[in-house]
Amino acid sequence: LTTTFCISMALASRGLRAHLQHSAAAKAPGAVVVRRPVQCAALHKICVLPGDGIGPEIMDVCTRLLTAAGKKEGEQFEYHYELIGGAAIDATGMPLPDKTLVTAKACNAVLLAAIGGYKWDSLPSNLRPERGLLGIRAALNAFANLRPAIVPRQLADSSPLKRELVEGVDILIVRELVSGIYFGQPRGFGTNEKGERIGYNTDVYSEPEVERIARVAFDAARKRSKRLCSVDKSNVLEVSQLWKEVVIRVGLEYPDVELSHMYIDNAAMQLLRNPRYFDVVVTSNLFGDILSDEASMLSGSLGMLPSASISGAGPGIYEPVHGSAPDIAGMDIANPLGMVMSAAMMCKYDLNIPKVAERLEAAVNAALDAGYRTKDIYKEGQPGVKLVKCSDMGSFLMNTMA
């Protein structure tokens, strides 16, 4: 297995549970199907949220492959399918039904594919699909979002940047996920003293919120190359001044980690100008949202990269970085690799079954080595590569488990 695409996040595997549950492909919300091999196997209960757009397509590839990889290692997965986002709105009128939350809290991890689409853009803000995502993150207290931005050697020529800039890039962005401007109050619409309509949001962080995300980032940096860059806008924002002050104070507990600071506008530029400068980056919810999407394009596609949202206790949420891509939904051209790698992260950090994660990573590397490329990572004229559909990629991945 090449080191270029292995998840190199280097956080200690939390192993929150040991003996849970398994199943494959029951798509209806609330459905549970268990397939048990003859041998005794560990069971892992997974809340599966296919969501919207291309979500069901990539989730199908992921769960089939996860089941096969688990069987190879004597592990089982029990999948509990629920609704979230636009699909939940259509069925229940709400982006995050109570039943979904109950199931998620009862499981050992959450696999989420994608949320949102043009269909629901005209809804009130509190009823849009994205509120379901924010809601489940908050309800599970998944405050730390871990987003690796790794450029596989097989895809260095697919990046929009020159190969010499991106080859060997291995960045971990640690984003605070349940506070900041996306959750701050007050928020809403109103009228100013001139009678003009206004919209407003509040970007707010408490010291404990900054401390806990800083410690996650310092711990990650300590297990990598011992370099951490904190990104803020402390030259103009009071909330960033507090952020920087707290990060510096926490940094005193980690004398072996080199701490640097960078303004968000400069960080956005340096991420394209000199991406290898970064190793671990810690930042707020809004800035992390922007930087992680920008960093994901270093590999050539949002479809390649996974993410984990963890709380330190209770189930984590594992999802690819990309969105729901409603314009290509149902066309069988989506890239399922980010979804598969999200499942690999789940196996490492919540389920403590690294051997299953290694099998998933090896399958992805084998597909890339064989030249398999979905449309988003296909570059015409490259020798030895072939344009394939989502289902073709899934079939190849499954064949690696034979």
C-alpha positions as CSV (number, residue, x, y, z in Angstrom):
1,L,0.0,0.0,0.0
2,T,1.5,3.3,-1.0
3,T,1.9,5.9,1.7
4,T,0.7,8.7,-0.5
5,F,-3.0,7.9,-0.1
6,C,-3.1,6.2,3.3
7,I,-4.9,8.4,5.8
8,S,-2.0,9.9,7.6
9,M,-3.9,11.8,10.2
10,A,-2.0,10.1,13.0
11,L,-4.5,10.6,15.8
12,A,-4.6,7.8,18.2
13,S,-7.4,5.4,17.4
14,R,-10.1,5.9,20.0
15,G,-11.6,2.4,19.9
16,L,-14.8,3.5,21.6
17,R,-16.5,0.1,21.2
18,A,-15.5,-3.5,20.5
19,H,-18.5,-5.8,19.8
20,L,-21.3,-4.4,17.8
21,Q,-23.2,-5.2,14.4
22,H,-23.3,-5.8,10.5
23,S,-25.4,-5.9,7.4
24,A,-25.5,-4.9,3.7
25,A,-27.7,-2.8,1.6
26,A,-31.2,-2.2,2.9
27,K,-32.0,1.2,1.4
28,A,-35.4,2.1,3.1
29,P,-35.2,4.4,6.1
30,G,-35.3,2.4,9.3
31,A,-34.5,-0.9,7.5
32,V,-31.9,-3.2,9.0
33,V,-30.6,-6.3,7.3
34,V,-28.0,-8.6,8.9
35,R,-26.0,-11.1,7.0
36,R,-23.9,-13.3,9.2
37,P,-21.1,-15.5,8.0
38,V,-20.7,-18.9,9.7
39,Q,-17.7,-17.8,11.8
40,C,-18.1,-15.7,14.9
41,A,-17.5,-12.0,14.0
42,A,-17.4,-8.7,15.8
43,L,-20.5,-6.6,15.1
44,H,-20.5,-2.8,14.4
45,K,-23.7,-0.8,14.3
46,I,-23.6,2.0,11.6
47,C,-26.2,4.7,11.0
48,V,-26.2,5.2,7.2
49,L,-27.4,8.5,5.8
50,P,-27.3,8.4,1.9
51,G,-28.8,11.9,1.8
52,D,-29.3,13.6,-1.5
53,G,-28.0,13.9,-5.1
54,I,-25.2,11.4,-5.7
55,G,-25.3,10.3,-2.1
56,P,-27.2,7.0,-2.6
57,E,-24.9,6.0,-5.5
58,I,-21.7,6.4,-3.7
59,M,-23.1,5.0,-0.4
60,D,-24.1,1.8,-2.2
61,V,-20.5,1.3,-3.4
62,C,-19.2,2.1,0.0
63,T,-21.4,-0.2,2.1
64,R,-20.9,-3.2,-0.3
65,L,-17.2,-2.8,-0.1
66,L,-17.1,-2.2,3.6
67,T,-19.1,-5.4,4.1
68,A,-16.7,-7.4,1.9
69,A,-13.6,-5.9,3.7
70,G,-15.1,-6.7,7.1
71,K,-15.8,-10.3,6.1
72,K,-12.2,-10.7,5.2
73,E,-11.2,-9.6,8.7
74,G,-14.0,-11.4,10.6
75,E,-16.0,-8.1,11.2
76,Q,-19.7,-7.4,10.6
77,F,-21.6,-4.2,10.0
78,E,-25.2,-3.7,10.8
79,Y,-26.5,-0.8,8.7
80,H,-29.4,1.3,9.9
81,Y,-30.6,3.5,7.0
82,E,-32.2,6.9,7.9
83,L,-33.1,10.2,6.2
84,I,-31.4,13.5,6.4
85,G,-31.3,16.7,4.3
86,G,-33.5,17.1,1.2
87,A,-34.7,13.5,1.3
88,A,-35.9,14.0,4.9
89,I,-37.6,17.2,3.9
90,D,-39.5,15.5,1.1
91,A,-40.6,12.6,3.4
92,T,-41.2,14.4,6.8
93,G,-41.0,18.2,6.2
94,M,-37.9,18.4,8.4
95,P,-34.2,18.2,7.4
96,L,-33.3,16.2,10.5
97,P,-36.1,13.9,11.7
98,D,-36.1,12.9,15.4
99,K,-35.9,9.3,14.3
100,T,-32.6,9.9,12.5
101,L,-31.1,11.4,15.6
102,V,-32.3,8.6,17.8
103,T,-30.7,6.0,15.5
104,A,-27.5,8.0,15.1
105,K,-27.0,8.2,18.9
106,A,-27.7,4.5,19.3
107,C,-25.1,3.5,16.7
108,N,-21.3,3.3,16.9
109,A,-20.6,5.6,14.0
110,V,-22.4,7.6,11.3
111,L,-21.7,7.3,7.6
112,L,-23.1,10.3,5.6
113,A,-22.8,10.7,1.9
114,A,-24.1,14.1,0.8
115,I,-26.7,16.7,1.6
116,G,-28.5,19.4,-0.4
117,G,-29.6,20.4,-3.9
118,Y,-31.2,23.1,-6.0
119,K,-34.6,21.7,-5.4
120,W,-34.7,23.0,-1.8
121,D,-32.9,26.4,-2.3
122,S,-36.1,28.4,-2.0
123,L,-37.0,27.0,1.4
124,P,-36.7,29.1,4.6
125,S,-33.1,28.9,6.0
126,N,-34.2,26.9,9.0
127,L,-35.7,24.2,6.8
128,R,-33.0,23.8,4.2
129,P,-31.1,20.5,3.9
130,E,-27.9,21.9,5.3
131,R,-29.6,22.6,8.6
132,G,-29.9,18.8,9.0
133,L,-26.1,18.5,8.7
134,L,-25.5,21.3,11.2
135,G,-28.1,19.8,13.5
136,I,-26.6,16.3,13.6
137,R,-23.1,17.6,14.2
138,A,-24.4,19.7,17.1
139,A,-26.5,16.9,18.5
140,L,-23.6,14.5,18.5
141,N,-21.2,17.2,19.7
142,A,-18.9,16.4,16.8
143,F,-16.8,19.4,17.4
144,A,-13.6,18.4,15.6
145,N,-13.6,18.0,11.9
146,L,-10.5,16.3,10.5
147,R,-9.9,16.8,6.8
148,P,-6.8,15.3,5.2
149,A,-5.7,16.9,1.9
150,I,-3.4,14.3,0.4
151,V,-2.3,14.2,-3.3
152,P,-1.9,10.6,-4.3
153,R,1.1,10.0,-6.5
154,Q,-1.2,8.5,-9.2
155,L,-3.1,11.8,-9.4
156,A,-0.4,14.4,-9.2
157,D,-0.8,15.2,-12.9
158,S,-4.6,15.6,-12.4
159,S,-4.2,18.5,-10.1
160,P,-5.0,22.0,-11.5
161,L,-1.6,23.0,-10.1
162,K,1.8,21.9,-11.4
163,R,3.0,18.5,-10.3
164,E,6.1,20.0,-8.6
165,L,3.8,22.1,-6.4
166,V,1.5,19.3,-5.2
167,E,3.4,16.1,-5.3
168,G,3.9,14.9,-1.8
169,V,1.4,17.3,-0.2
170,D,0.0,15.8,3.0
171,I,-2.1,18.3,5.0
172,L,-4.5,17.8,7.9
173,I,-7.0,20.6,8.4
174,V,-8.6,20.5,11.9
175,R,-11.7,22.6,11.8
176,E,-13.9,23.5,14.7
177,L,-17.3,22.4,13.7
178,V,-20.1,23.2,16.2
179,S,-19.6,26.8,17.1
180,G,-18.6,30.0,15.4
181,I,-20.6,31.9,12.9
182,Y,-22.7,29.0,11.7
183,F,-24.2,28.5,15.2
184,G,-23.8,31.9,16.9
185,Q,-26.7,33.9,18.1
186,P,-28.3,36.3,17.4
187,R,-28.8,35.6,13.7
188,G,-31.5,36.4,11.2
189,F,-33.1,39.2,9.3
190,G,-34.2,42.6,10.3
191,T,-34.5,46.3,9.5
192,N,-31.9,49.0,10.2
193,E,-32.5,52.6,11.3
194,K,-32.9,53.6,7.7
195,G,-35.7,51.1,7.1
196,E,-33.4,48.9,5.0
197,R,-33.6,45.1,5.2
198,I,-30.5,43.5,6.7
199,G,-29.2,40.0,7.4
200,Y,-26.9,39.3,10.3
201,N,-24.9,36.5,11.9
202,T,-22.7,36.3,15.0
203,D,-19.3,34.7,15.1
204,V,-18.6,33.7,18.7
205,Y,-16.2,31.3,20.5
206,S,-15.7,30.6,24.2
207,E,-12.3,29.9,25.6
208,P,-13.2,26.2,26.3
209,E,-14.4,25.7,22.7
210,V,-11.1,27.0,21.4
211,E,-9.0,25.0,23.9
212,R,-10.6,21.7,23.0
213,I,-10.1,22.1,19.3
214,A,-6.6,23.4,19.8
215,R,-5.7,20.3,21.8
216,V,-7.0,18.0,19.1
217,A,-4.8,19.8,16.6
218,F,-1.7,19.8,18.8
219,D,-2.1,16.1,19.5
220,A,-2.3,15.5,15.7
221,A,0.7,17.6,15.0
222,R,2.7,15.8,17.7
223,K,2.2,12.5,16.0
224,R,3.0,13.9,12.5
225,S,5.9,16.4,11.8
226,K,5.3,18.5,14.9
227,R,4.2,21.6,13.0
228,L,0.9,23.4,13.6
229,C,-0.4,26.5,11.8
230,S,-3.3,28.4,13.4
231,V,-5.3,30.4,10.9
232,D,-7.4,33.4,12.0
233,K,-8.1,37.1,11.2
234,S,-6.9,38.6,14.5
235,N,-5.9,41.8,12.8
236,V,-9.5,42.9,12.6
237,L,-11.8,40.4,14.4
238,E,-12.1,40.2,18.2
239,V,-13.2,36.6,18.0
240,S,-10.0,35.8,16.2
241,Q,-7.9,37.7,18.8
242,L,-9.4,35.4,21.5
243,W,-8.8,32.4,19.3
244,K,-5.1,33.3,18.9
245,E,-4.6,34.1,22.6
246,V,-6.1,30.7,23.6
247,V,-4.1,28.7,21.0
248,I,-0.9,30.3,22.2
249,R,-1.7,29.4,25.8
250,V,-2.5,25.8,24.9
251,G,0.7,25.6,22.9
252,L,2.7,26.1,26.0
253,E,1.6,22.5,26.9
254,Y,3.2,21.3,23.7
255,P,6.8,22.6,23.7
256,D,7.8,20.0,21.1
257,V,5.3,21.4,18.5
258,E,6.3,24.4,16.4
259,L,3.3,26.8,16.4
260,S,2.8,29.4,13.7
261,H,0.0,31.8,12.9
262,M,-1.4,33.0,9.6
263,Y,-4.2,35.3,8.5
264,I,-7.0,33.6,6.6
265,D,-6.4,35.6,3.4
266,N,-2.7,34.8,3.3
267,A,-3.4,31.1,4.2
268,A,-5.8,30.9,1.2
269,M,-3.0,32.2,-1.0
270,Q,-0.2,30.1,0.4
271,L,-2.3,26.9,0.1
272,L,-2.0,27.3,-3.7
273,R,1.4,29.0,-3.8
274,N,3.3,26.7,-1.5
275,P,1.0,23.9,-0.2
276,R,3.9,21.8,1.2
277,Y,4.5,24.5,3.8
278,F,1.5,23.2,5.7
279,D,1.3,20.1,7.8
280,V,-1.5,20.5,10.4
281,V,-3.8,23.5,10.3
282,V,-6.3,24.5,13.0
283,T,-8.9,27.1,12.4
284,S,-12.5,28.1,13.0
285,N,-15.7,26.8,11.5
286,L,-16.0,29.4,8.7
287,F,-12.4,29.6,7.8
288,G,-12.0,25.8,7.9
289,D,-15.0,25.3,5.6
290,I,-13.3,27.5,3.0
291,L,-9.7,26.2,3.4
292,S,-10.6,22.5,3.5
293,D,-12.6,22.8,0.2
294,E,-9.7,24.7,-1.4
295,A,-7.1,22.2,-0.1
296,S,-9.2,19.3,-1.4
297,M,-8.7,20.6,-5.0
298,L,-5.0,20.1,-4.7
299,S,-5.7,16.5,-5.5
300,G,-7.7,17.4,-8.6
301,S,-11.2,16.7,-7.2
302,L,-13.4,17.0,-4.2
303,G,-14.5,13.5,-4.9
304,M,-11.2,12.0,-3.6
305,L,-11.1,13.1,0.0
306,P,-12.7,11.9,3.2
307,S,-13.4,13.6,6.5
308,A,-14.2,12.7,10.1
309,S,-16.1,14.7,12.6
310,I,-15.5,13.5,16.1
311,S,-16.4,14.4,19.7
312,G,-14.1,12.1,21.8
313,A,-17.2,10.3,23.1
314,G,-20.1,8.9,21.2
315,P,-20.4,8.3,17.5
316,G,-18.4,10.2,14.9
317,I,-19.7,11.4,11.5
318,Y,-17.7,10.2,8.5
319,E,-18.4,11.8,5.1
320,P,-16.6,12.7,1.9
321,V,-15.7,16.4,1.5
322,H,-17.7,16.9,-1.7
323,G,-21.3,18.0,-2.0
324,S,-24.4,16.3,-3.4
325,A,-23.7,17.3,-7.0
326,P,-27.4,17.3,-8.0
327,D,-26.4,18.0,-11.7
328,I,-24.9,14.6,-12.1
329,A,-27.1,12.6,-9.7
330,G,-28.3,9.3,-11.3
331,M,-25.9,9.5,-14.2
332,D,-23.5,6.9,-12.8
333,I,-20.5,9.2,-13.1
334,A,-19.9,10.1,-9.5
335,N,-16.6,9.4,-7.7
336,P,-17.1,7.0,-4.8
337,L,-13.5,7.0,-3.5
338,G,-13.9,9.8,-1.0
339,M,-16.9,7.9,0.5
340,V,-14.9,4.7,0.7
341,M,-12.0,6.5,2.4
342,S,-14.4,8.1,4.8
343,A,-15.4,4.6,5.8
344,A,-11.7,3.7,6.3
345,M,-11.4,6.6,8.7
346,M,-14.4,5.4,10.5
347,C,-12.8,1.9,10.9
348,K,-9.7,3.5,12.3
349,Y,-11.0,6.2,14.7
350,D,-14.4,5.0,15.9
351,L,-14.4,1.2,15.4
352,N,-10.8,0.4,16.1
353,I,-10.6,-2.1,13.3
354,P,-7.5,-0.8,11.4
355,K,-7.2,-4.0,9.3
356,V,-10.5,-3.3,7.6
357,A,-9.4,0.3,7.0
358,E,-6.2,-1.0,5.4
359,R,-8.2,-3.2,3.0
360,L,-10.3,-0.3,1.9
361,E,-7.3,1.9,1.4
362,A,-5.6,-0.9,-0.6
363,A,-8.6,-1.2,-2.8
364,V,-8.6,2.5,-3.6
365,N,-4.8,2.4,-4.4
366,A,-5.3,-0.6,-6.6
367,A,-8.0,1.2,-8.6
368,L,-5.8,4.2,-9.1
369,D,-2.8,2.0,-10.0
370,A,-4.9,0.2,-12.6
371,G,-5.7,3.6,-14.2
372,Y,-9.4,3.7,-13.2
373,R,-10.6,7.3,-13.2
374,T,-14.1,8.7,-12.8
375,K,-14.9,11.8,-14.8
376,D,-13.8,14.2,-12.1
377,I,-10.2,12.9,-12.0
378,Y,-9.9,11.8,-15.6
379,K,-7.4,13.8,-17.7
380,E,-7.4,13.0,-21.4
381,G,-4.1,12.0,-22.9
382,Q,-2.6,10.5,-19.8
383,P,-1.2,7.1,-20.6
384,G,-2.7,4.0,-19.0
385,V,-5.8,5.6,-17.6
386,K,-9.4,4.8,-18.4
387,L,-12.6,6.7,-17.9
388,V,-15.1,4.6,-15.9
389,K,-18.5,5.0,-14.3
390,C,-19.2,5.0,-10.6
391,S,-20.6,1.4,-10.9
392,D,-17.4,0.3,-12.8
393,M,-15.2,1.7,-10.1
394,G,-17.4,-0.1,-7.5
395,S,-17.0,-3.4,-9.4
396,F,-13.2,-3.0,-9.5
397,L,-13.1,-2.3,-5.8
398,M,-15.2,-5.3,-5.1
399,N,-12.9,-7.5,-7.2
400,T,-10.0,-6.6,-5.0
401,M,-11.8,-8.3,-2.1
402,A,-12.3,-11.6,-4.0
